[in-house]
Amino acid sequence: MDIFEKCYQFTRSEEAIAAGLYPYFNPIREIKGNKVITADGKELIMVGSNNYLGLVDHPKILAAMREAIEKYGSSTCGSRFLNGTLTIHEELEEALANFMEREAALVFSTGYQTNLGIISALVGRRDYIILDNMDHASIIDAARLSFGKIVKFKHNDPEDLERVLKQLPEDAGKLVVVDGVYSMEGDLADLPKLVPIAKKYGARFMVDDAHGMGVFGEGGRGVVEHFGMLQEVDLVMATFSKSFASLGGFVAGDRKVINYIKHFARSLIFSASVTPASVAAARAALEIIINEPERRHRLWEISKYVKKSFEEMGYDTGKTESPIIPVLVGTEDQLFMMWKILREEGIFANPVLPPAVPPDKTLIRTSYTATISDEEIKKVLDAFYKAGKAVGVI
């Protein structure tokens, strides 16, 4: 059979485009604060971005990027292992380690590559990697890339984690990996209950805090700080593509562990390093996260207000405890119709389908930014009320 046959038989996307119900890969022509201009010239209020602190157009970040380009050029044109380590990479790593109150940190080119590198470097043939069954795709792919055995436990279920760990050999290496904030539903890992169980069975614990970093905790150090467990988990990773308004990722932990990952992570060694502009943006964003806590406070005011407003309309927002506020819809037909109405009303939000969610549990994923105005929030809520009534969700 021709390996391309599956490609020729895949027509679902073309059919959705023809019906005007295709919500993906929509190009954005211009970004103006919390509004975007699409390729067809339509202006939409963005509630689908992970720009939680509203830093993508912050003057300090843009200035830092320009300065880095002038000094280092547009790219390193090489990997960290060879010619691609710049002084600003190491300066950022030192700043991140200090921020996270850990011995060391290591910067990767993307968040996805960060998880690939950490997990595939640490988990060997005789080891076990234990995953929450709602973990991000990058964690799952990283586990597959490793040579270890993958075991899953029920989402956020400490008792099931203990059941799984009990069955594993005592002398085997074990790594438990969870999301700090689950990116579709917005709920938090129950670290106070999960971490002690992992320690009880000699397992190391890693948190992917991509959506928590900069948002949770008194100092913006994420869900781990939120639960007072900065020194209790073994590794924390996060991305620069959310609160840091850049591109890349990092892991923080003990110096010896970070040094090992540095020398064995294939996604670090065999990939070009983070561009100078992205490094400078992340460094500037870190300073803003530290020095402007009012952005976090405003983000939480918005998030709590929107969640309460959705629930008063009659929407089910699930178990979210974060600025990710899902609106549960139901069938795929309802989802696509609701997305279309929202778009017509000037709202950019993200429809989520299986396998990212269970069948008949489709949702519109909304996420909020510290800089969104009260007027924009009102327009978003009015549009959701109209769309929800039209498709029979509320």
Steps between C-alpha positions, in 0.01 A plus 500: 500500500618853417599671824339820366159331458385618843579856392285478189212353700508776765231747392354615830688832507404590141135422576507721812662785306235473227227516766660803667551300819877454508646665812870409468813647339328837458770755414522823698614802300555744784486519879380814679507454874226251586357509149614319187436569133445181302605443140150595381523835683267414788586645843456255790547525876754234597401264778691204363858604573737392777633856528389500863685809620453698178872535433521429125513871418666626818750778411775356724478162331499642149799721583692203645432298185626776273816540708571125487457490122742789461758326719463134398306497172183310418613146587780296655501263200608217726417285800575576863745210496728656240490864386150596616558596863506876548574685820135606518391132508708445812391830655135403452562155649662652807212746541243221466679279754503789748135577429398138555725471808680201348866422436486513122281546193531403134340675203360318194374631165133417562290371787426185302870433458555565870276209596646279227850572621445462875300179491687316225831582668396381847276199433690193383415141407457373856316810621134590528330826411169554674259743334169660588265386224424864414865603459597724208587342166864608533533293818340198337723531193806541722408182687468315170841629390658368820579130537312472828168333568200736503239463776201730545282588797151653509492876468598673824425187702749444787355159586544378145856635491574295812339193344726537196820564697435203731517265202836621372834340595658667801843509337382660174544869419171687503397846379150642558408784262193723526379830359482781754198646319317274255483700180149411379299478824701750707511288817812461716709198590435400861867529591454492880353150470689364199858595595508320841377180334776517240759550777358208696582266211835653409378672183629837380240767418490744208246778435432651158389846610468658156163662578571574866832682478458875540134453594493306829690556822579811696813559292368356175696174534202292399285228650795353691535829690120531529499176700816590695697214343791671323749272677277190503490420128816385324463674165288789375476585132318786331475666163574852382202504262240584763564756777854567373368616158789336316597157367691224675492313828704416807545246775621576854635258759813366669825596327616141440166402348488806274859436390411140408199614297721760331733227372242236407186686380487433126250782439759742641812356340356445154294818465594864446500704818243764593537810285659806664179703473297228675756469780499877553119505501484225763758677718310829483171322570650337808588843639143620436355189668713577807446877507138540384284269715201723428471328162432168674250665733309651207504167314340327798233768534406449135508121518278478808250748355474322163463155660224628730325671206511185284355291781223752564404469132467124553829381352697211648863609541619170645763494774711791386703687761698713256473770231420213261120495508344224290139524390363147468288462188404143412484367146738591219214658301418728793868583541555607140178702487591675824850576375354648180258725689776621732717584202215692338461690828868596493644246746807280443472188720627144461271201433628174649409160358583136584756356556598808704171452688261201535226448234195724552707710743613760249578844631592854409829575671530861609801654673551853621762772500579753772460788253152421367264793564164496678335602173659206318393262775140619468507433124637151561231418755220639280624291206514182709149559628370540147691198366406275790130581463512451123643147517306392809794464739346747748 
